[in-house]
Amino acid sequence: MATFKLILGLGVILVVAFLGIKTIPVYFSNYEFEDFIKEEALHSTYSTRSEDDIRDAVIKHAHDYDIDLTAKQVHVSRTGMNGNGSLTIEADYTVSIDLPGYSTSVEFHPSSKNKGVF
């Protein structure tokens, strides 16, 4: 009976470790990408970069985090003038996680809004 409990316990630990190996990188990439979006919104609020330039930078950096985005998935909107308006960056994407015998999709919606000083 003790051997069975040991084998069962090791099996549970292996399954949890396998699930962690498959899912943690996806969530960590989203965390890093969301942090980049916040920094980009902060810096771009005070720059003269166009919305298309900001969108291209977001898409480029998404690929650094193994996130495939298209221009339709990234929404950049600026209100007001540079420094006294606001800038909003939003991205919507889905990542599929393939497990043996099961596949699931996880949706992410990172966004950031930064208001100018004035």
Backbone bond lengths (Angstrom), bond angles and torsions (degrees), N, CA, C in turn:
res aa  C-N    CA-C-N  psi(-1)  N-CA   C-N-CA  omega(-1)  CA-C   N-CA-C  phi
1 M - - - 1.448 - - 1.532 111.36 -
2 A 1.323 117.04 -37.24 1.453 120.47 179.93 1.525 110.53 -67.36
3 T 1.316 117.70 -35.16 1.460 121.42 178.65 1.528 110.22 -66.52
4 F 1.323 116.19 -39.86 1.466 120.46 178.92 1.528 110.63 -63.06
5 K 1.337 117.39 -43.60 1.462 121.13 178.39 1.525 111.13 -63.36
6 L 1.323 116.33 -38.74 1.459 120.20 178.55 1.518 111.06 -64.72
7 I 1.304 117.41 -45.89 1.469 121.53 179.33 1.528 110.31 -64.84
8 L 1.316 116.75 -42.42 1.466 120.76 178.23 1.532 110.78 -63.49
9 G 1.317 117.00 -43.66 1.462 120.87 178.79 1.517 112.00 -62.91
10 L 1.328 117.68 -43.00 1.461 121.24 177.43 1.526 111.24 -64.88
11 G 1.322 116.20 -38.03 1.465 120.21 177.27 1.519 111.88 -62.30
12 V 1.334 116.44 -43.28 1.460 120.52 178.61 1.528 110.25 -63.98
13 I 1.321 117.32 -42.89 1.467 121.22 178.82 1.524 110.45 -62.24
14 L 1.313 118.79 -41.44 1.459 122.06 178.97 1.523 111.80 -65.86
15 V 1.319 117.19 -40.27 1.469 120.30 178.57 1.527 110.66 -64.97
16 V 1.324 117.40 -44.28 1.463 120.94 178.93 1.528 110.34 -63.81
17 A 1.326 117.55 -41.79 1.466 120.92 178.24 1.527 110.82 -63.39
18 F 1.320 117.80 -41.93 1.462 121.77 179.33 1.524 110.37 -63.65
19 L 1.334 117.16 -43.87 1.466 120.03 178.30 1.524 110.69 -63.47
20 G 1.319 117.05 -38.14 1.463 120.64 177.54 1.515 111.90 -64.48
21 I 1.326 116.80 -41.30 1.466 121.11 179.33 1.522 111.13 -63.36
22 K 1.312 117.23 -33.29 1.468 121.30 -179.29 1.525 113.23 -81.56
23 T 1.337 118.14 -34.10 1.464 119.85 -171.97 1.526 114.70 -100.88
24 I 1.310 118.62 -34.58 1.470 120.50 -175.62 1.532 112.36 -59.97
25 P 1.335 121.13 -43.82 1.475 119.27 179.11 1.531 113.58 -60.00
26 V 1.313 117.77 -33.33 1.462 121.34 179.75 1.526 110.04 -65.96
27 Y 1.317 116.83 -46.67 1.460 120.63 179.68 1.523 111.93 -70.40
28 F 1.320 118.01 -34.93 1.458 121.12 178.50 1.526 110.78 -67.62
29 S 1.334 117.45 -40.20 1.463 120.54 176.35 1.523 111.02 -61.86
30 N 1.324 116.55 -40.82 1.460 119.92 177.52 1.522 110.29 -63.94
31 Y 1.315 117.66 -40.71 1.466 121.44 178.59 1.530 110.92 -60.83
32 E 1.329 117.04 -46.24 1.463 120.88 178.84 1.527 111.20 -64.52
33 F 1.321 116.82 -41.48 1.459 121.56 179.95 1.529 110.64 -64.90
34 E 1.317 116.85 -41.48 1.459 120.44 178.89 1.531 110.41 -64.70
35 D 1.319 117.05 -37.88 1.458 120.57 176.01 1.527 110.66 -63.53
36 F 1.329 117.25 -40.94 1.464 120.57 176.76 1.524 110.96 -62.05
37 I 1.334 117.51 -42.37 1.460 121.08 -179.65 1.532 110.29 -61.54
38 K 1.330 117.42 -40.39 1.467 120.33 178.71 1.525 110.91 -63.71
39 E 1.325 116.59 -43.49 1.464 120.18 178.66 1.530 111.28 -65.60
40 E 1.320 115.82 -41.10 1.468 120.56 -179.93 1.529 110.78 -64.25
41 A 1.318 117.67 -41.10 1.464 120.67 178.02 1.519 110.65 -65.03
42 L 1.309 117.14 -39.65 1.460 120.95 179.47 1.523 111.27 -63.50
43 H 1.324 116.90 -47.96 1.464 120.42 -177.26 1.531 112.24 -74.41
44 S 1.300 117.33 -36.80 1.464 120.13 -175.67 1.523 113.08 -76.20
45 T 1.313 117.44 -18.94 1.461 119.87 177.05 1.519 110.37 -60.76
46 Y 1.328 116.34 -34.83 1.456 121.66 -175.62 1.525 113.01 -101.76
47 S 1.312 118.25 10.74 1.464 120.91 178.94 1.528 109.82 -110.25
48 T 1.314 115.15 172.51 1.462 120.39 -179.78 1.523 111.69 -100.08
49 R 1.314 117.20 13.79 1.466 120.80 -179.90 1.524 110.54 -65.53
50 S 1.316 115.43 143.91 1.464 120.21 179.92 1.526 109.99 -78.46
51 E 1.316 114.76 166.87 1.456 120.38 178.93 1.528 110.87 -62.89
52 D 1.330 116.97 -37.14 1.462 120.24 178.76 1.525 112.06 -67.05
53 D 1.331 117.30 -37.39 1.468 120.40 177.08 1.525 110.88 -65.43
54 I 1.321 116.66 -40.54 1.462 120.70 178.28 1.520 109.99 -65.46
55 R 1.340 117.17 -43.26 1.465 121.85 178.64 1.530 110.57 -60.34
56 D 1.321 116.53 -43.76 1.471 120.17 179.05 1.525 111.49 -63.22
57 A 1.331 117.29 -38.66 1.468 120.54 178.35 1.523 111.10 -66.25
58 V 1.315 116.73 -39.11 1.466 120.69 178.80 1.525 110.41 -65.55
59 I 1.323 117.14 -43.62 1.469 120.75 179.36 1.521 110.54 -64.23
60 K 1.332 116.48 -41.57 1.464 120.55 179.57 1.525 111.34 -62.03
61 H 1.320 117.02 -45.23 1.462 119.89 -179.75 1.529 112.08 -71.97
62 A 1.306 117.46 -26.51 1.467 119.61 175.95 1.519 110.51 -62.50
63 H 1.323 116.64 -37.76 1.464 120.19 178.34 1.519 111.09 -65.70
64 D 1.339 118.13 -28.63 1.468 120.93 176.12 1.521 111.21 -64.77
65 Y 1.328 117.12 -26.80 1.459 122.26 179.33 1.529 112.34 -100.12
66 D 1.330 117.27 16.55 1.470 123.97 -179.45 1.524 112.28 60.91
67 I 1.332 115.77 37.35 1.457 121.85 176.43 1.520 106.94 -115.24
68 D 1.323 116.18 121.21 1.462 121.18 -179.85 1.525 109.53 -91.82
69 L 1.327 115.36 114.31 1.460 121.48 178.92 1.515 110.32 -122.63
70 T 1.311 115.42 151.47 1.454 121.87 171.98 1.524 108.12 -113.88
71 A 1.308 116.25 169.98 1.463 120.41 -179.62 1.528 111.80 -63.62
72 K 1.319 118.04 -27.36 1.462 120.84 179.30 1.527 112.55 -73.40
73 Q 1.331 117.14 -20.05 1.461 120.82 -178.32 1.528 112.85 -89.12
74 V 1.321 117.60 -10.79 1.463 122.01 -178.59 1.524 108.60 -113.84
75 H 1.325 116.09 124.95 1.459 121.81 -179.27 1.525 108.71 -116.46
76 V 1.315 115.58 122.16 1.463 121.97 178.84 1.520 107.24 -121.95
77 S 1.320 116.32 127.28 1.465 119.32 177.72 1.521 109.12 -136.77
78 R 1.309 114.08 136.75 1.465 121.60 -179.86 1.525 107.64 -121.42
79 T 1.318 116.34 133.01 1.452 121.29 174.38 1.520 108.08 -120.01
80 G 1.296 117.10 139.85 1.455 121.28 -179.04 1.517 111.57 80.52
81 M 1.297 115.04 -169.87 1.458 121.79 -179.50 1.529 109.91 -94.81
82 N 1.332 115.74 171.45 1.459 121.15 179.93 1.528 110.28 -61.08
83 G 1.305 116.63 126.43 1.453 121.64 176.20 1.509 115.24 91.29
84 N 1.320 117.95 -23.58 1.463 118.48 -179.86 1.526 111.98 -123.92
85 G 1.287 117.65 9.89 1.456 121.82 176.76 1.516 110.06 -111.77
86 S 1.299 115.95 -152.65 1.460 120.35 176.12 1.520 109.33 -137.63
87 L 1.312 114.75 156.07 1.460 121.87 -179.88 1.513 108.28 -130.19
88 T 1.315 116.30 130.84 1.450 122.13 178.95 1.521 108.61 -121.12
89 I 1.329 115.87 131.03 1.464 122.36 175.36 1.519 107.09 -123.10
90 E 1.327 115.86 126.12 1.462 122.02 178.81 1.510 109.26 -132.83
91 A 1.316 115.74 142.66 1.468 121.14 176.11 1.523 108.10 -137.17
92 D 1.293 116.22 140.70 1.463 122.44 176.68 1.517 107.97 -127.42
93 Y 1.320 116.23 124.23 1.458 119.32 178.94 1.519 110.37 -152.28
94 T 1.310 114.87 161.60 1.456 122.70 -178.75 1.519 109.00 -125.52
95 V 1.325 115.84 137.50 1.456 121.82 176.91 1.523 107.46 -119.67
96 S 1.323 116.73 130.57 1.459 119.68 177.43 1.521 109.40 -93.87
97 I 1.315 114.68 137.44 1.459 122.36 177.38 1.519 106.88 -113.29
98 D 1.319 115.85 118.51 1.459 121.31 -178.00 1.525 109.55 -100.58
99 L 1.316 114.90 120.12 1.453 122.34 175.98 1.522 107.70 -115.83
100 P 1.309 118.59 158.26 1.462 119.64 178.55 1.537 111.15 -60.20
101 G 1.304 116.00 116.51 1.456 121.20 178.88 1.515 114.49 81.62
102 Y 1.320 117.97 -0.22 1.458 120.26 -177.02 1.522 109.15 -152.65
103 S 1.307 115.90 139.29 1.459 121.37 177.50 1.526 108.08 -133.99
104 T 1.309 115.97 138.31 1.458 120.19 179.99 1.524 109.68 -138.66
105 S 1.302 115.27 159.66 1.461 121.59 177.65 1.518 109.04 -118.60
106 V 1.331 115.18 139.11 1.454 121.31 178.76 1.522 107.57 -117.46
107 E 1.329 116.52 126.81 1.460 121.88 -179.05 1.524 109.61 -96.22
108 F 1.326 115.50 137.35 1.455 121.81 177.15 1.516 108.86 -124.78
109 H 1.332 116.02 145.05 1.458 122.43 -179.12 1.539 109.76 -137.22
110 P 1.331 118.07 63.04 1.465 118.50 179.35 1.522 110.77 -70.42
111 S 1.318 115.60 142.12 1.464 119.99 179.07 1.517 109.53 -155.89
112 S 1.322 114.17 162.01 1.456 120.24 176.39 1.522 108.47 -154.40
113 K 1.326 114.59 144.14 1.456 120.86 176.71 1.522 107.28 -131.20
114 N 1.307 115.92 129.77 1.458 121.12 179.79 1.523 109.63 -126.40
115 K 1.320 116.07 130.10 1.452 121.36 178.27 1.517 109.73 -100.65
116 G 1.313 115.06 142.16 1.452 120.41 177.91 1.519 112.21 -67.63
117 V 1.292 116.40 169.40 1.462 122.21 -176.00 1.516 111.69 -70.62
118 F 1.319 117.25 -37.29 1.467 120.36 -172.10 1.482 112.43 -94.06
